[in-house]
Amino acid sequence: HAGFISEIVHLASKSPRLPHTVNCIAVIPAYNEEKNITKTLLNIQKAHVPGRVAVIVFENLSLDTPRDLTINRIQAFKRKYPGMIIYHVFKRFRTRIPIGFIRRYATDYAIQLRLFSGNQKNMIIASLDADVESIQSNYFVNIIKAFENNVWLDAVELKLDFPKEYFKAYPNLWILQRLFDYCWKYMRHKVN
């Protein structure tokens, strides 16, 4: 565990400083996403809030997986949209790592990046996927406003959207989705 943290601290210390105006970071784990990453970044760009939002693409592979062209796509995108703050982190693991660990690694990197940059603001971390199909143009504006307008807010969750094929393959997923929706509405009613 100490190696994991020291590696992240080292990565963040060598990265360009995060501007002090940034208070929202979109974290995107990417595993062989050369076909999707440009579309995802374009979707994020449509909702981008200049100076307030940064993006971290955490490209990860296992040792036995050849590297695809994800890095080229990200570099081309950064040249085309220089106003977007994009960090690209690459790491090879001995084996394929579960997505939860990758999200934690990328999130810890975002936190260390904030600390090394001397950014004293609280940071909103939006965890996205590398194959985002669409995003509303006010996505980041709404999240930032929600946190600015409610000092008690410490987390938000987005609607869980599963493709229809998932519901066919996993019939109980529909039940869990409905149960979650019901509980969420009940909790919001009780709190508000």
C-alpha positions in Angstrom: 0.0 0.0 0.0 2.8 2.4 0.8 4.3 1.8 -2.6 1.0 2.7 -4.2 0.7 6.0 -2.4 4.4 7.0 -2.9 4.0 6.2 -6.6 1.0 8.6 -6.9 2.8 11.3 -4.8 5.8 11.0 -7.2 3.5 11.2 -10.3 1.7 14.3 -9.0 4.9 16.0 -8.0 6.2 15.7 -11.5 3.0 16.8 -13.2 2.2 20.4 -14.4 0.5 22.3 -11.6 -3.3 22.4 -11.5 -4.5 26.0 -12.0 -6.0 27.5 -8.7 -9.3 28.3 -10.5 -10.0 24.5 -11.0 -12.5 23.0 -8.6 -13.8 20.1 -10.6 -11.8 17.2 -12.0 -13.2 14.6 -14.4 -11.4 11.3 -13.8 -11.5 8.8 -16.8 -10.0 5.3 -16.5 -9.0 4.1 -20.0 -8.1 0.6 -21.0 -7.5 0.2 -24.8 -9.9 3.1 -25.6 -8.4 4.4 -28.8 -11.8 4.0 -30.5 -13.7 5.9 -27.8 -11.4 8.4 -26.2 -11.8 11.2 -28.8 -15.6 11.0 -28.7 -15.5 11.0 -24.9 -13.2 14.1 -24.8 -15.4 15.8 -27.3 -18.5 15.2 -25.2 -16.7 16.6 -22.1 -15.5 19.6 -24.2 -19.1 20.4 -25.0 -19.8 20.7 -21.2 -16.4 22.2 -20.4 -16.2 25.2 -18.0 -12.9 26.9 -18.9 -10.6 27.3 -16.0 -12.9 25.4 -13.6 -12.7 21.8 -14.9 -9.7 19.6 -15.5 -9.7 16.1 -17.0 -7.5 13.2 -16.0 -7.3 10.3 -18.4 -5.7 7.4 -16.5 -4.6 4.9 -19.2 -3.9 1.5 -17.7 -2.8 -1.8 -19.2 -1.5 -5.1 -18.0 2.0 -6.2 -18.9 0.8 -8.6 -21.6 -1.5 -6.1 -23.4 0.0 -4.2 -26.3 -0.5 -0.4 -26.1 -3.0 1.0 -28.6 -3.2 4.5 -30.0 -5.0 6.1 -27.0 -2.0 8.3 -26.3 -2.0 9.6 -29.9 -5.7 10.4 -29.7 -5.3 12.3 -26.5 -2.3 14.3 -27.7 -4.1 15.2 -31.0 -7.1 16.3 -28.9 -5.0 18.5 -26.6 -3.5 20.2 -29.7 -6.9 20.9 -31.1 -8.4 22.1 -27.8 -5.5 23.8 -26.0 -8.0 25.6 -23.6 -8.9 22.3 -21.9 -6.8 21.2 -19.0 -6.0 17.5 -19.6 -3.7 15.3 -17.7 -2.7 12.0 -19.3 -1.3 9.3 -16.9 -0.1 5.9 -18.1 0.5 2.9 -15.9 1.2 -0.8 -16.6 0.1 -3.3 -14.0 1.3 -7.0 -13.8 -2.3 -8.2 -14.5 -5.5 -6.5 -15.4 -6.7 -4.5 -12.4 -10.4 -4.2 -11.4 -11.9 -0.9 -12.4 -12.6 0.1 -8.8 -8.9 0.1 -8.0 -8.1 2.1 -11.2 -10.7 4.7 -10.2 -9.2 4.9 -6.7 -5.7 5.3 -8.2 -6.9 8.1 -10.5 -8.8 9.8 -7.8 -5.9 9.7 -5.4 -3.7 11.1 -8.2 -6.3 14.0 -8.5 -6.1 14.7 -4.8 -2.3 14.7 -4.8 -2.2 16.9 -7.9 -4.4 19.4 -6.0 -2.1 19.3 -3.0 1.1 19.7 -5.0 -0.5 22.6 -6.8 -1.2 24.4 -3.6 -4.9 24.5 -4.5 -6.7 25.0 -1.2 -10.2 24.7 -2.6 -12.4 21.6 -2.0 -12.3 19.5 -5.2 -15.3 18.0 -7.0 -14.3 14.7 -8.6 -16.5 13.5 -11.4 -15.8 9.9 -12.3 -16.6 9.2 -15.9 -16.1 6.3 -18.3 -13.9 6.4 -21.4 -16.9 5.5 -23.6 -19.3 8.4 -22.7 -21.9 8.5 -25.4 -23.3 11.9 -24.6 -23.2 14.5 -21.8 -25.4 17.5 -21.3 -23.9 20.8 -22.0 -24.6 22.0 -18.5 -23.2 18.9 -16.8 -20.3 20.5 -15.0 -22.0 23.8 -14.4 -24.8 22.0 -12.6 -22.4 19.9 -10.5 -20.4 23.0 -9.5 -23.5 25.0 -8.7 -24.9 22.2 -6.6 -21.8 22.1 -4.4 -21.5 25.9 -4.2 -25.1 26.2 -3.2 -25.2 23.5 -0.6 -22.5 23.4 2.1 -23.8 20.1 3.4 -23.4 18.3 0.0 -20.4 15.9 -0.1 -21.4 13.6 -3.0 -23.7 13.3 -5.9 -24.6 10.3 -7.9 -25.6 10.2 -11.5 -28.4 8.2 -13.0 -27.3 4.6 -13.5 -27.9 3.9 -17.1 -27.4 0.3 -18.3 -27.6 -0.8 -21.9 -30.7 -3.0 -22.7 -28.4 -6.0 -23.3 -27.3 -5.9 -19.7 -30.9 -6.3 -18.4 -31.4 -9.3 -20.7 -28.1 -10.9 -19.6 -28.7 -10.1 -15.9 -32.4 -10.2 -15.1 -31.8 -9.2 -11.5 -30.1 -6.0 -12.6 -33.5 -4.5 -13.4 -34.7 -5.4 -9.9 -31.7 -3.8 -8.3 -32.0 -0.7 -10.5 -35.7 -0.3 -9.5 -34.9 -0.9 -5.8 -32.1 1.7 -5.9 -34.3 4.2 -7.6 -37.0 3.7 -5.0 -34.5 4.0 -2.1 -33.0 7.1 -3.6 -36.3 8.8 -4.0 -37.3 7.9 -0.4 -34.0 9.2 1.0 -34.2 12.4 -0.9 -37.8 12.9 0.3 -36.7 12.3 4.0 -33.7 14.7 3.7 -35.5 17.4 1.9 
